[in-house]
Amino acid sequence: MKQDSGIDVTLLPSSDPSAWASILLEALPYIQKFMGKCVVVKYGGNVLGDSVDSNEEIDAELDSFAEDIVLLHSVGILPVIVHGGGPQIDEWLNRIGKVSAFSNGLRVTDAETLEVVKMVLLGKLNPSIVQAINRHGDKGVGVSGLDSSLIVATKAKGDIGFVGDIESVNPEIILSILKDGLIPVVATIGADSQGQGYNINADFGAAELAVAIGAEKLVYMTNVEGVRGKFDDPTSLIQRMQPGELENLLGSDTIQGGMRPKLQSALSASKNGVSSVHILDGRIPHAILLEMLTDRGIGTMITEEVVEK
């Protein structure tokens, strides 16, 4: 991938070692700007791929992501990971002969499906991400919305089963983990005041958590390059938007499927104090570093700020 300077990052070690200095210097003002600031990163199940079994060797893409997160943490930025797991849940539901159903981008969740969701998120994906982070820095801590009533939920409207709307987020456990110099990895299972568990859409979970902890940034890492002006046209990427522009786009037919709750949650976060929200293609190596620490950036940034990037 090339930067604005024309330097091909993949060739730096052998072709132009001095160019490393320019890349590091380019990152410096961003490191200074975001040092001590919280960044919530929603790591989508579509990016996780086959990294669902903590007993297997860590997948290369997950390992690369974990390395990037540890690097950000090492330079003083405070990452909080919130993960999804849609494709992996689909896979395990298929194994038991259940067909996945969705309504407005949300998974219809009966009691059996809820147990599969818990098993995949809490038993497989969360430990896999923590394991990958700890391979590079021994800083990962797995938590869920059930821990210390992090996510208090109520039953969502409609006939979609045990799907929860977030009633409140109690961020004390996350803030405590950050204060201890660790990296929280959050699975979005919530519960109501009676202890009934609910499947919480991870996009909304990440947005509500970002607002609750006063995050500087919310980054969605998914399997598309960003927000498109036309649904079926990858070349129509919108690199920068204001919340009002996103609101107008959500009123059209351009945003479909699972992208709709993602952008609805992005809009909510942007309107409630998160300075910038980013939609990135997490399949691109080191996507979060390119977005946060270079002049060019990638993907779509949603912000009210007038910025150079």
C-alpha positions as CSV (number, residue, x, y, z in Angstrom):
1,M,0.0,0.0,0.0
2,K,1.3,3.4,-0.9
3,Q,1.3,6.6,1.2
4,D,0.8,10.1,-0.3
5,S,4.5,10.3,-0.5
6,G,4.5,7.5,-3.0
7,I,6.4,5.2,-0.7
8,D,5.4,1.5,-0.9
9,V,5.3,0.4,2.7
10,T,5.8,-3.2,1.8
11,L,9.2,-2.4,0.2
12,L,10.6,-0.2,2.9
13,P,12.9,-2.7,4.7
14,S,14.9,-3.6,1.6
15,S,14.5,-0.7,-0.8
16,D,14.7,2.5,1.3
17,P,15.5,2.0,5.0
18,S,15.6,5.8,5.5
19,A,11.9,6.0,4.6
20,W,11.1,4.2,7.8
21,A,12.0,7.4,9.6
22,S,9.6,9.5,7.6
23,I,6.8,7.0,8.4
24,L,7.6,7.1,12.1
25,L,7.7,10.9,12.1
26,E,4.4,11.0,10.3
27,A,2.9,8.9,13.1
28,L,4.3,11.1,15.9
29,P,1.7,13.9,15.9
30,Y,-1.1,11.3,15.9
31,I,0.5,9.4,18.8
32,Q,0.8,12.7,20.7
33,K,-2.8,13.6,19.9
34,F,-4.3,10.3,21.0
35,M,-2.0,9.4,23.9
36,G,-4.1,8.8,27.0
37,K,-7.3,8.7,24.9
38,C,-9.7,5.7,24.7
39,V,-10.3,4.1,21.4
40,V,-13.1,1.6,21.1
41,V,-12.5,-1.0,18.3
42,K,-15.3,-3.1,17.2
43,Y,-13.7,-6.2,15.6
44,G,-16.3,-7.9,13.4
45,G,-16.9,-11.6,13.0
46,N,-16.5,-11.2,9.3
47,V,-12.9,-10.2,9.9
48,L,-12.2,-12.9,12.4
49,G,-12.7,-15.6,9.8
50,D,-11.9,-19.0,11.1
51,S,-10.3,-17.9,14.4
52,V,-13.0,-19.4,16.5
53,D,-11.3,-22.2,18.4
54,S,-8.8,-21.2,21.1
55,N,-7.3,-24.7,20.9
56,E,-6.1,-24.0,17.3
57,E,-3.1,-22.0,16.2
58,I,-3.9,-18.3,16.1
59,D,-5.0,-17.2,12.6
60,A,-2.6,-14.8,10.8
61,E,-5.1,-12.0,10.4
62,L,-6.1,-12.1,14.1
63,D,-2.5,-12.2,15.1
64,S,-1.7,-9.1,13.0
65,F,-4.7,-7.3,14.5
66,A,-3.6,-8.1,18.0
67,E,-0.1,-6.9,17.2
68,D,-1.5,-3.6,16.1
69,I,-3.6,-3.2,19.2
70,V,-0.6,-3.9,21.4
71,L,1.4,-1.4,19.5
72,L,-1.2,1.3,20.0
73,H,-1.3,0.4,23.7
74,S,2.5,0.6,23.9
75,V,2.6,4.2,22.7
76,G,0.0,5.3,25.3
77,I,-3.3,4.9,23.4
78,L,-6.0,3.1,25.4
79,P,-7.8,0.5,23.2
80,V,-10.9,-1.3,24.2
81,I,-12.0,-4.2,21.9
82,V,-15.6,-5.1,21.4
83,H,-16.1,-8.2,19.1
84,G,-18.9,-9.7,17.1
85,G,-19.2,-13.2,15.8
86,G,-22.0,-13.5,13.3
87,P,-20.4,-15.9,10.8
88,Q,-19.1,-18.1,13.5
89,I,-22.5,-18.2,15.2
90,D,-24.0,-19.1,11.8
91,E,-21.5,-22.0,11.5
92,W,-22.4,-23.5,14.9
93,L,-26.1,-23.1,14.3
94,N,-25.7,-25.0,11.0
95,R,-23.9,-27.8,12.9
96,I,-27.0,-28.3,15.0
97,G,-29.4,-28.0,12.1
98,K,-30.7,-24.5,12.8
99,V,-31.2,-21.9,10.1
100,S,-30.2,-18.3,11.0
101,A,-32.9,-15.7,10.6
102,F,-32.6,-11.9,10.7
103,S,-34.9,-8.9,11.0
104,N,-33.6,-5.5,10.1
105,G,-30.0,-6.8,10.4
106,L,-30.6,-8.3,13.9
107,R,-30.4,-12.0,14.6
108,V,-33.7,-13.6,15.6
109,T,-32.6,-15.4,18.9
110,D,-34.7,-18.2,20.5
111,A,-33.5,-19.9,23.7
112,E,-31.4,-22.5,21.8
113,T,-29.8,-19.8,19.6
114,L,-29.0,-17.7,22.7
115,E,-27.0,-20.7,24.1
116,V,-25.1,-21.0,20.9
117,V,-24.4,-17.3,20.9
118,K,-23.0,-17.5,24.4
119,M,-20.9,-20.5,23.6
120,V,-19.3,-18.9,20.5
121,L,-18.8,-15.4,22.0
122,L,-17.8,-16.3,25.5
123,G,-16.3,-19.7,25.0
124,K,-14.4,-19.4,21.7
125,L,-14.0,-15.9,20.2
126,N,-13.3,-13.9,23.4
127,P,-10.6,-16.3,24.6
128,S,-9.1,-16.4,21.1
129,I,-8.7,-12.6,20.9
130,V,-7.3,-12.4,24.4
131,Q,-4.9,-15.2,23.6
132,A,-3.7,-13.3,20.5
133,I,-3.2,-10.1,22.4
134,N,-1.3,-11.8,25.2
135,R,1.0,-13.4,22.7
136,H,2.3,-9.9,22.0
137,G,2.0,-8.2,25.4
138,D,0.3,-10.1,28.2
139,K,-2.3,-7.2,28.5
140,G,-5.5,-8.8,27.3
141,V,-8.4,-9.3,29.7
142,G,-11.7,-10.9,28.6
143,V,-15.0,-9.6,29.9
144,S,-18.6,-9.7,28.8
145,G,-21.6,-7.5,29.3
146,L,-22.6,-9.9,32.1
147,D,-19.6,-9.0,34.2
148,S,-20.3,-6.4,36.9
149,S,-23.6,-5.5,35.1
150,L,-21.5,-3.9,32.3
151,I,-24.5,-4.1,29.9
152,V,-28.0,-3.9,31.3
153,A,-30.5,-4.8,28.7
154,T,-34.3,-5.0,28.1
155,K,-36.1,-7.2,25.6
156,A,-36.1,-5.6,22.1
157,K,-39.4,-4.8,20.5
158,G,-40.7,-7.2,17.9
159,D,-40.9,-10.9,17.6
160,I,-37.2,-11.6,17.5
161,G,-36.7,-13.5,20.8
162,F,-33.9,-12.9,23.2
163,V,-32.5,-9.9,21.5
164,G,-31.8,-7.0,23.8
165,D,-31.8,-3.3,23.7
166,I,-29.2,-1.6,25.8
167,E,-30.8,0.1,28.8
168,S,-27.5,1.2,30.4
169,V,-23.8,0.7,30.3
170,N,-21.9,0.6,33.6
171,P,-18.3,1.3,32.5
172,E,-16.6,0.9,35.9
173,I,-15.1,-2.5,35.2
174,I,-13.7,-1.2,31.8
175,L,-12.3,1.9,33.4
176,S,-10.7,-0.2,36.1
177,I,-9.1,-2.5,33.6
178,L,-7.7,0.5,31.6
179,K,-6.4,2.1,34.8
180,D,-4.5,-1.2,35.5
181,G,-2.7,-0.8,32.2
182,L,-4.6,-3.7,30.5
183,I,-6.7,-4.1,27.3
184,P,-10.3,-5.1,27.8
185,V,-11.9,-7.5,25.2
186,V,-15.7,-7.3,25.5
187,A,-18.3,-9.9,24.4
188,T,-21.7,-8.2,24.1
189,I,-24.0,-10.5,26.0
190,G,-26.2,-8.5,28.3
191,A,-28.8,-9.3,31.0
192,D,-31.8,-7.6,32.5
193,S,-32.4,-6.9,36.2
194,Q,-33.8,-10.4,36.6
195,G,-30.7,-12.1,35.2
196,Q,-32.3,-13.0,31.8
197,G,-29.5,-13.0,29.2
198,Y,-29.9,-11.3,25.8
199,N,-28.0,-11.2,22.6
200,I,-26.8,-7.7,22.1
201,N,-25.8,-6.4,18.6
202,A,-22.0,-5.8,18.9
203,D,-22.2,-2.6,16.8
204,F,-24.6,-1.0,19.2
205,G,-22.7,-2.4,22.2
206,A,-19.5,-0.8,20.9
207,A,-21.2,2.5,20.3
208,E,-22.9,2.6,23.8
209,L,-19.6,1.6,25.5
210,A,-17.7,4.3,23.5
211,V,-20.1,7.0,24.8
212,A,-20.1,5.6,28.3
213,I,-16.3,5.7,28.7
214,G,-15.8,9.0,26.8
215,A,-13.9,7.5,24.0
216,E,-12.1,9.7,21.5
217,K,-12.7,7.3,18.6
218,L,-14.9,4.4,17.7
219,V,-13.5,2.2,15.0
220,Y,-15.5,-0.5,13.2
221,M,-13.4,-3.1,11.5
222,T,-15.5,-5.0,9.0
223,N,-15.3,-6.7,5.6
224,V,-16.1,-3.7,3.4
225,E,-13.9,-0.7,2.6
226,G,-16.2,1.8,4.3
227,V,-19.5,3.6,3.6
228,R,-20.5,3.5,-0.1
229,G,-22.5,6.2,-1.8
230,K,-24.1,3.4,-3.9
231,F,-24.8,0.1,-2.3
232,D,-23.4,-2.1,-5.1
233,D,-20.5,0.1,-6.2
234,P,-17.2,-0.3,-4.3
235,T,-15.7,2.7,-6.1
236,S,-18.3,5.0,-4.5
237,L,-16.4,5.0,-1.1
238,I,-17.1,8.1,1.0
239,Q,-13.9,9.0,2.8
240,R,-15.3,11.6,5.1
241,M,-18.8,12.4,6.3
242,Q,-20.6,14.6,8.8
243,P,-23.3,13.0,11.1
244,G,-26.0,14.9,9.2
245,E,-24.8,13.4,5.9
246,L,-24.9,9.9,7.4
247,E,-28.4,10.5,8.7
248,N,-29.6,11.4,5.2
249,L,-27.9,8.3,3.8
250,L,-29.6,6.1,6.3
251,G,-32.9,7.6,5.1
252,S,-32.3,6.2,1.6
253,D,-32.2,2.6,0.2
254,T,-28.4,2.7,-0.1
255,I,-27.7,1.1,3.4
256,Q,-28.9,-2.5,3.6
257,G,-28.5,-5.6,5.7
258,G,-26.0,-5.7,8.5
259,M,-24.5,-2.3,7.5
260,R,-27.7,-0.6,8.7
261,P,-27.4,-1.3,12.4
262,K,-23.6,-0.6,12.1
263,L,-24.2,2.9,10.7
264,Q,-27.2,3.6,13.0
265,S,-24.9,2.9,16.0
266,A,-22.1,4.9,14.4
267,L,-24.5,7.9,14.1
268,S,-25.6,7.5,17.7
269,A,-22.0,7.5,18.9
270,S,-21.2,10.5,16.8
271,K,-24.1,12.5,18.1
272,N,-23.3,11.6,21.7
273,G,-19.8,12.8,22.2
274,V,-17.5,10.5,20.3
275,S,-15.2,12.8,18.3
276,S,-14.8,10.5,15.3
277,V,-16.2,7.2,14.1
278,H,-14.4,5.1,11.5
279,I,-15.5,2.3,9.2
280,L,-12.5,0.2,7.9
281,D,-11.9,-2.9,5.9
282,G,-10.3,-5.0,8.6
283,R,-9.0,-7.5,6.0
284,I,-6.4,-4.9,5.0
285,P,-3.2,-5.6,6.9
286,H,-2.6,-3.0,9.7
287,A,-5.8,-1.1,8.7
288,I,-6.2,0.5,12.1
289,L,-2.6,1.8,12.1
290,L,-3.0,3.2,8.6
291,E,-6.2,5.0,9.7
292,M,-5.0,6.3,13.0
293,L,-1.3,7.0,12.5
294,T,-0.9,8.2,8.9
295,D,-1.9,11.3,7.0
296,R,-3.7,9.4,4.3
297,G,-5.9,7.0,6.3
298,I,-8.3,4.5,4.8
299,G,-12.0,3.8,5.0
300,T,-14.7,6.3,6.1
301,M,-14.4,8.8,8.9
302,I,-17.6,10.3,10.4
303,T,-16.9,13.5,12.3
304,E,-18.0,17.1,12.8
305,E,-14.4,18.2,13.0
306,V,-12.6,20.0,10.2
307,V,-9.5,17.8,9.9
308,E,-6.7,17.3,7.5
309,K,-7.2,13.6,7.3
